Amino acid sequence: MSNEYIPERAMFVCAHPDDLEFGIAGTAAKWAANGCEVTYVVITDGNAGSHEEGMTRERIAEIRREEQRVAAAICGVQNVIFLGYDDGFLQPTLELRKKLVRLVRQYRPNVVGAMDPTNFFPSDEYINHPDHRAAGTATIDAVFPAAEMDLLYPDMAAEGLKGHKPNYVYLFFTAQEGINLYVDTSDYVETKIESLKAHVSQMGDWDPTDRIRAWAAESGKKVGFAAAERFRRITLKVPESPKSEEESD
């Protein structure tokens, strides 16, 4: 299934700076260009992500936050939120869930993007990072049912942050057998590549251009697009204006 649905508001949640650039930046750029308010939530600072001699956790965290801001701006993303957790130790705690619920209630996204926590082994040569799985679990648990239940967090309700139920959860970095949605990103592949290149501390001498183009083309080929990003979409609530959603099998 392909989808030209453009939400009014979207929130993509990830574990590390650069996760979203690898995963969903084409979709984010497309939606932002078509009027969607896009919010990125980056749970950890990626502050173990350096092999440079003399680098400190504090310094690499600063570098990676700035790289993420630049990458988001390239895609037209309006809001970038950092939760400041440590890289490599992420757990789907009740504390993290509540922080994510607060953000969902504050920004009220129609779509929440989450890393698929069930995808342990994306290939025979890779084990999915435990931070990715923890981030996905925490996000899903925040979105449903916690975000919509006023009595669960009466302190938020007292602040005026009423319950909110998104229309959809878009799982990314998901296993092939779970994919049920392809977003046409043919016009946004180069934007995605440029946003990924903004993560200079992680790219090093590697140019991701060929790899990203190949991945996008491989996904697009399955549904007749020049390029695509793929998701498992979970429908929590039918959109208020279903006629605005155009889908084709």
Residue pairs with C-beta under 8 A, 6 or more apart in sequence:
1 180
1 181
1 182
1 223
1 247
1 248
1 249
2 181
2 182
2 183
2 184
2 223
2 224
2 225
2 228
2 247
2 248
2 249
3 181
3 182
3 183
3 233
3 245
3 246
3 247
4 184
4 245
4 246
4 247
5 239
5 244
5 245
5 246
5 247
6 30
6 31
6 34
6 35
6 36
6 244
7 31
7 36
7 109
7 110
7 111
7 167
7 168
8 35
8 36
8 37
8 110
9 36
9 37
9 38
9 39
9 107
9 108
9 109
9 110
9 111
10 28
10 31
10 36
10 37
10 38
10 39
10 109
10 110
10 111
10 112
10 113
11 38
11 39
11 40
11 41
11 103
11 104
11 107
11 109
11 111
11 112
11 113
12 20
12 24
12 28
12 38
12 39
12 40
12 41
12 112
12 113
13 41
13 43
13 100
13 112
13 113
13 114
13 115
13 135
13 139
14 20
14 23
14 40
14 41
14 42
14 43
14 115
14 132
14 135
15 42
15 43
15 44
15 90
15 115
15 129
15 131
15 132
15 134
15 135
16 42
16 43
16 44
16 46
16 49
16 64
16 87
16 129
16 131
17 42
17 45
17 46
17 49
17 64
17 65
17 67
17 68
17 71
17 199
17 202
18 46
18 64
18 67
18 68
18 71
18 196
18 199
18 202
19 42
19 115
19 132
20 28
20 40
20 42
20 71
21 71
21 192
21 195
21 196
21 198
21 199
22 196
23 115
23 172
23 173
23 229
24 113
24 170
24 172
24 229
25 71
25 75
25 188
25 191
25 192
25 195
25 196
26 183
26 185
26 188
26 189
26 191
26 192
26 216
26 227
26 229
27 113
27 170
27 183
27 185
27 188
27 229
28 38
28 40
28 75
28 76
28 77
29 74
29 75
29 76
29 185
29 188
29 191
29 192
29 195
30 183
30 184
30 185
30 187
30 188
31 38
32 38
32 75
32 76
32 77
32 78
33 76
33 188
37 78
37 79
37 107
38 75
38 76
38 77
38 78
38 79
39 77
39 78
39 79
39 80
39 81
39 103
39 107
39 109
40 68
40 72
40 77
40 79
40 80
40 81
41 81
41 83
41 100
41 103
42 65
42 68
42 80
42 81
42 82
42 83
43 83
43 85
43 90
43 96
43 131
43 135
43 138
44 83
44 84
44 85
44 86
44 87
44 88
44 90
44 131
45 60
45 61
45 64
45 65
45 82
45 84
45 85
45 86
45 87
46 60
46 61
46 64
46 87
46 202
47 57
47 58
47 60
47 61
47 64
47 86
47 87
48 57
48 60
48 86
48 87
48 88
49 60
49 64
49 87
49 201
49 202
50 60
50 201
52 60
52 201
57 86
60 201
63 201
64 199
64 201
64 202
65 82
67 198
67 199
67 200
67 201
67 202
68 80
68 82
68 198
68 199
69 80
70 198
71 195
71 196
71 198
71 199
72 80
72 195
74 191
74 194
74 195
74 198
75 191
75 192
75 195
79 107
81 103
83 96
83 99
85 96
87 131
88 130
88 131
89 131
90 96
90 130
90 131
90 134
90 135
91 134
92 134
92 135
92 137
92 138
92 141
93 138
96 138
97 138
97 141
97 142
97 146
98 142
98 146
98 153
100 138
100 139
100 142
100 143
101 142
101 146
101 147
101 152
101 153
101 156
102 153
102 156
102 161
104 112
104 142
104 143
104 147
104 164
104 166
105 147
105 156
105 161
105 162
105 163
105 164
106 161
108 164
109 166
110 166
110 167
110 168
110 239
111 166
111 167
111 168
111 169
111 170
112 139
112 143
112 166
112 168
112 169
112 170
113 169
113 170
113 171
113 172
113 231
114 135
114 136
114 139
114 140
114 143
114 169
114 170
114 171
114 172
115 132
115 133
115 135
115 136
115 139
115 171
115 172
115 173
116 136
116 171
116 172
116 173
116 174
116 175
116 178
116 232
117 132
117 133
117 134
117 135
117 136
117 137
117 140
118 136
118 174
118 175
118 178
119 128
119 133
119 173
119 174
119 175
119 178
120 127
120 128
120 133
121 127
121 128
122 128
122 173
122 175
128 173
132 173
136 171
140 169
143 166
143 169
143 236
144 165
144 169
144 236
145 152
146 152
146 153
147 163
147 164
147 165
147 166
148 163
148 164
148 165
149 163
150 156
150 157
150 162
150 163
151 157
153 161
157 163
165 236
165 237
166 236
166 237
167 235
167 236
167 237
167 238
167 239
168 233
168 234
168 235
168 236
169 233
169 234
169 236
170 181
170 231
170 232
170 233
170 234
171 178
171 231
171 232
171 233
171 234
172 229
172 230
172 231
174 230
174 231
174 232
178 232
179 230
179 231
179 232
180 231
180 232
180 233
181 230
181 231
181 232
181 233
182 219
182 220
182 222
182 223
182 225
182 228
182 229
182 230
182 231
183 228
183 229
183 230
183 231
184 220
184 225
184 227
184 228
185 192
185 216
185 220
185 225
185 227
185 228
185 229
186 220
186 225
186 226
186 227
186 228
188 227
189 212
189 213
189 216
189 227
192 212
192 216
193 208
193 209
193 212
193 213
196 203
196 208
196 212
197 203
197 207
197 208
213 227
216 227
216 228
216 229
217 226
217 227
219 225
219 227
219 228
219 229
219 230
220 226
220 227
220 228
222 228
222 230
239 245
